[in-house]
Amino acid sequence: MSHKIIFTDTHAHLDFPDFAQELPEVLDRAASAGVARIITIGTDLESSRRAILLAERFEEVFAVVGWHPSNVETAPEDIRPALRELGQHPKVVAIGETGLDYYRLPSTRPGGTLSDDDPYKKKQSQLFSQHLEIAQELGLNCVIHQRHAANETIDQLRPFAPRVRGVFHCFVDTPEIMRQVLDLGSLVSFTGITTFKNAAAVRETLASTPVNALMLETDCPYLAPVPYRGKRSEPAHVREIAQVVAQVKSVTLEELSQITESTVQQFFPKLKPA
């Protein structure tokens, strides 16, 4: 019996203004492309609440609640009470987006100095720990953002593994980093970057990643795959990402669908089956 070819966009930002004018049409296009479920990710408490509202409004949409590390300067000292409350919603399937981001540190801004970086990194680390604590408490996994901070992120996750698993989203790191992530019982997730001509290194990591240890995502509205590069990305574009991933992994689209959907369901057990 053949398996229906469907996919889940495991990382979208449907609450962003980019989609405000045509969200039902965006979701229709996703369904037409075989993208049966979409997980929309919070980037602060307001964004997380909007994600939940979208999940309540649309059956195929689910939410993840958290505070993005790049927004750390406006974060509360203790986000745990809010996360604990939001994380108990039936359609909240994970905690995040959380982690570490050392790409644009305060020292890179006009007037910024190196001495500004330490408190910024410390606050990111505290915030990340709070997310991990609540994830553990609620029995949820974490959607993890790490940019220019792979080793530090892995080190911070390690004491929580395997009670809390992470998906390292928008993965562009080396095969060695990928193996460290998998050693913790965590996963990696690939975006439209896999389709870019200049992303041979990312495809190399993808090639060495076990097919049952990866997920697919758009990170929309960012990172539209070829042939949409430079335009707004949307959940329907998982199909183009899947085609490249299937090619690199030497599996059929049907096999990739079956394997990744099983992985997604195990990682996000609160997801309703598609």
C-alpha positions as CSV (number, residue, x, y, z in Angstrom):
1,M,0.0,0.0,0.0
2,S,1.4,3.4,-0.9
3,H,1.9,6.0,1.7
4,K,0.3,9.4,1.1
5,I,3.1,12.0,0.6
6,I,2.7,14.6,3.3
7,F,5.1,16.7,5.3
8,T,5.1,19.0,8.3
9,D,6.6,22.5,8.4
10,T,8.2,22.2,11.8
11,H,9.3,25.8,12.0
12,A,7.2,28.7,10.7
13,H,6.5,32.2,11.9
14,L,2.8,32.6,10.9
15,D,2.2,35.4,13.4
16,F,4.6,37.7,11.6
17,P,3.0,40.7,9.7
18,D,4.3,39.2,6.4
19,F,1.3,36.8,6.5
20,A,-1.4,39.0,8.1
21,Q,-3.2,39.8,4.8
22,E,-3.6,36.3,3.4
23,L,-3.1,33.6,6.0
24,P,-6.0,31.4,4.8
25,E,-4.6,31.5,1.3
26,V,-1.1,30.6,2.6
27,L,-2.5,27.7,4.5
28,D,-4.5,26.5,1.4
29,R,-1.3,26.6,-0.7
30,A,0.4,24.5,2.0
31,A,-2.3,21.9,1.9
32,S,-2.2,21.8,-1.9
33,A,1.6,21.1,-1.7
34,G,1.0,18.2,0.8
35,V,2.1,20.2,3.9
36,A,-0.5,18.8,6.3
37,R,0.7,20.4,9.6
38,I,2.5,23.7,10.4
39,I,4.2,24.5,13.7
40,T,4.3,28.2,14.3
41,I,7.0,29.4,16.7
42,G,6.9,32.1,19.3
43,T,9.8,34.6,19.6
44,D,8.6,36.4,22.7
45,L,5.5,36.2,25.0
46,E,3.3,38.3,22.7
47,S,4.4,36.3,19.7
48,S,3.8,33.1,21.6
49,R,0.3,34.1,22.5
50,R,-0.4,35.0,18.9
51,A,0.9,31.5,17.9
52,I,-1.6,29.9,20.3
53,L,-4.4,32.0,18.8
54,L,-3.5,30.8,15.3
55,A,-3.4,27.2,16.5
56,E,-6.9,27.6,18.0
57,R,-8.2,29.1,14.8
58,F,-6.7,26.6,12.3
59,E,-6.8,22.9,12.9
60,E,-3.6,22.2,11.0
61,V,-1.6,24.8,13.0
62,F,0.2,24.0,16.3
63,A,2.3,26.4,18.5
64,V,5.6,26.5,20.2
65,V,6.1,29.1,23.0
66,G,9.3,30.8,24.0
67,W,11.6,33.8,23.8
68,H,14.2,34.1,21.0
69,P,17.8,34.7,22.3
70,S,18.2,37.7,20.0
71,N,15.4,39.4,21.9
72,V,17.1,38.9,25.2
73,E,17.4,42.5,26.1
74,T,13.7,43.0,26.5
75,A,13.1,39.6,28.2
76,P,11.8,39.4,31.8
77,E,14.2,38.2,34.5
78,D,12.1,35.1,35.0
79,I,10.1,33.8,32.1
80,R,9.2,30.5,33.7
81,P,5.8,31.3,35.2
82,A,4.6,32.6,31.7
83,L,6.1,29.6,29.9
84,R,4.6,27.2,32.4
85,E,1.1,28.6,31.8
86,L,1.3,28.8,28.0
87,G,3.0,25.4,27.7
88,Q,0.0,23.6,29.1
89,H,-2.2,24.6,26.2
90,P,-3.3,21.5,24.4
91,K,-2.0,22.8,21.0
92,V,1.5,23.9,22.4
93,V,3.8,21.1,21.2
94,A,7.2,22.3,22.5
95,I,9.1,25.1,24.2
96,G,11.1,27.6,22.2
97,E,12.5,29.2,20.2
98,T,15.3,29.3,22.7
99,G,19.1,28.9,22.7
100,L,22.1,31.1,22.1
101,D,23.0,33.6,19.4
102,Y,26.5,35.1,19.3
103,Y,26.1,36.4,15.7
104,R,25.2,40.0,16.4
105,L,26.6,40.8,19.8
106,P,26.3,44.3,21.4
107,S,30.0,44.9,20.5
108,T,29.1,44.8,16.8
109,R,26.7,47.8,17.2
110,P,27.6,51.4,16.9
111,G,29.1,52.5,20.2
112,G,29.2,48.9,21.5
113,T,32.2,47.5,23.3
114,L,33.4,44.0,24.1
115,S,32.5,44.6,27.7
116,D,28.9,44.7,26.7
117,D,29.0,41.2,25.4
118,D,29.4,39.3,28.6
119,P,26.1,40.4,30.3
120,Y,24.3,39.8,27.0
121,K,25.6,36.2,26.8
122,K,24.9,35.6,30.5
123,K,21.3,36.7,30.1
124,Q,20.9,34.5,27.0
125,S,22.2,31.6,29.0
126,Q,19.9,32.2,31.9
127,L,16.9,32.5,29.6
128,F,17.9,29.3,27.8
129,S,18.1,27.4,31.2
130,Q,14.7,28.6,32.2
131,H,13.2,27.3,28.9
132,L,14.9,23.9,29.5
133,E,13.6,23.7,33.1
134,I,10.0,24.3,32.0
135,A,10.4,21.9,29.1
136,Q,11.6,19.2,31.5
137,E,8.8,20.0,34.0
138,L,6.1,19.8,31.3
139,G,7.5,16.8,29.5
140,L,8.0,18.8,26.3
141,N,11.0,19.1,24.0
142,C,12.8,22.3,22.9
143,V,13.1,24.1,19.6
144,I,16.7,25.4,19.7
145,H,18.2,28.4,17.9
146,Q,22.0,28.5,17.9
147,R,24.0,30.8,15.7
148,H,27.8,31.1,16.1
149,A,27.4,29.3,19.5
150,A,27.0,25.6,18.7
151,N,29.4,24.3,21.3
152,E,28.1,26.5,24.1
153,T,24.5,25.5,23.2
154,I,25.3,21.8,23.2
155,D,27.1,22.2,26.6
156,Q,24.1,23.9,28.1
157,L,21.7,21.3,26.8
158,R,23.8,18.3,27.9
159,P,22.7,18.2,31.6
160,F,19.1,18.1,30.5
161,A,19.5,15.3,28.0
162,P,17.9,12.9,27.5
163,R,14.9,14.2,29.5
164,V,14.7,17.1,27.2
165,R,15.4,16.7,23.5
166,G,16.2,19.6,21.2
167,V,15.7,20.2,17.5
168,F,18.6,22.4,16.3
169,H,16.6,24.3,13.8
170,C,18.0,25.9,10.6
171,F,21.0,23.6,10.8
172,V,24.0,24.8,8.9
173,D,26.9,23.4,11.0
174,T,29.5,20.7,10.3
175,P,28.9,16.9,10.4
176,E,30.9,16.8,13.6
177,I,28.5,19.2,15.4
178,M,25.6,17.3,14.0
179,R,26.9,14.1,15.5
180,Q,27.3,15.8,18.9
181,V,23.7,16.9,18.7
182,L,22.5,13.4,17.9
183,D,24.6,12.0,20.7
184,L,22.4,13.9,23.1
185,G,19.3,12.3,21.6
186,S,18.5,15.5,19.8
187,L,17.7,16.2,16.1
188,V,18.6,18.7,13.4
189,S,16.3,20.4,11.0
190,F,17.0,21.7,7.5
191,T,15.6,24.7,5.7
192,G,15.5,26.2,2.2
193,I,19.3,26.8,2.5
194,T,19.8,23.2,1.4
195,T,18.6,24.2,-2.1
196,F,21.0,27.2,-2.4
197,K,23.8,26.9,-5.0
198,N,26.4,28.1,-2.5
199,A,25.3,25.7,0.3
200,A,27.4,22.6,-0.7
201,A,28.7,22.4,2.9
202,V,25.1,22.2,4.3
203,R,24.3,19.4,1.8
204,E,27.4,17.6,2.9
205,T,26.2,17.7,6.5
206,L,22.7,16.6,5.3
207,A,24.3,13.7,3.4
208,S,26.0,12.4,6.6
209,T,22.9,12.9,8.8
210,P,20.8,9.8,9.4
211,V,17.5,10.2,7.6
212,N,15.5,9.4,10.7
213,A,17.3,12.1,12.7
214,L,16.2,15.1,10.7
215,M,13.2,17.3,10.2
216,L,12.1,19.8,7.5
217,E,11.2,23.4,8.0
218,T,10.8,26.7,6.1
219,D,11.6,29.2,8.9
220,C,9.2,31.3,6.9
221,P,9.0,34.2,6.0
222,Y,12.8,33.7,5.8
223,L,15.0,31.5,3.6
224,A,12.8,30.7,0.7
225,P,14.2,27.8,-1.3
226,V,15.1,27.8,-5.0
227,P,13.3,28.7,-7.2
228,Y,11.7,31.3,-4.8
229,R,14.9,32.6,-3.3
230,G,14.8,36.2,-2.4
231,K,11.0,36.1,-2.1
232,R,8.9,35.6,1.0
233,S,9.0,31.9,2.1
234,E,5.8,30.1,3.1
235,P,4.9,26.6,4.4
236,A,4.1,25.2,0.9
237,H,7.8,25.5,0.2
238,V,8.6,22.5,2.4
239,R,7.9,20.5,-0.8
240,E,10.9,22.1,-2.6
241,I,13.1,21.5,0.4
242,A,11.9,17.9,0.6
243,Q,12.7,17.2,-3.0
244,V,16.4,18.3,-2.5
245,V,16.6,16.4,0.8
246,A,15.3,13.2,-0.8
247,Q,17.8,13.6,-3.7
248,V,20.7,14.1,-1.3
249,K,19.6,11.2,0.9
250,S,18.9,8.9,-2.1
251,V,15.3,8.1,-1.0
252,T,12.0,8.6,-2.7
253,L,9.7,11.5,-1.7
254,E,7.3,8.9,-0.3
255,E,10.0,7.3,1.8
256,L,11.2,10.7,3.1
257,S,7.6,11.6,4.0
258,Q,7.1,8.4,5.9
259,I,10.4,8.7,7.8
260,T,10.2,12.4,8.7
261,E,6.5,12.3,9.7
262,S,7.4,9.5,12.1
263,T,10.3,11.5,13.5
264,V,8.1,14.6,13.8
265,Q,5.4,12.7,15.7
266,Q,7.9,11.2,18.2
267,F,9.6,14.6,18.8
268,F,6.2,16.5,19.2
269,P,4.0,13.9,20.8
270,K,1.2,16.4,21.4
271,L,0.8,16.9,17.6
272,K,-2.4,15.4,16.3
273,P,-1.6,13.0,13.5
274,A,-2.0,14.4,10.0
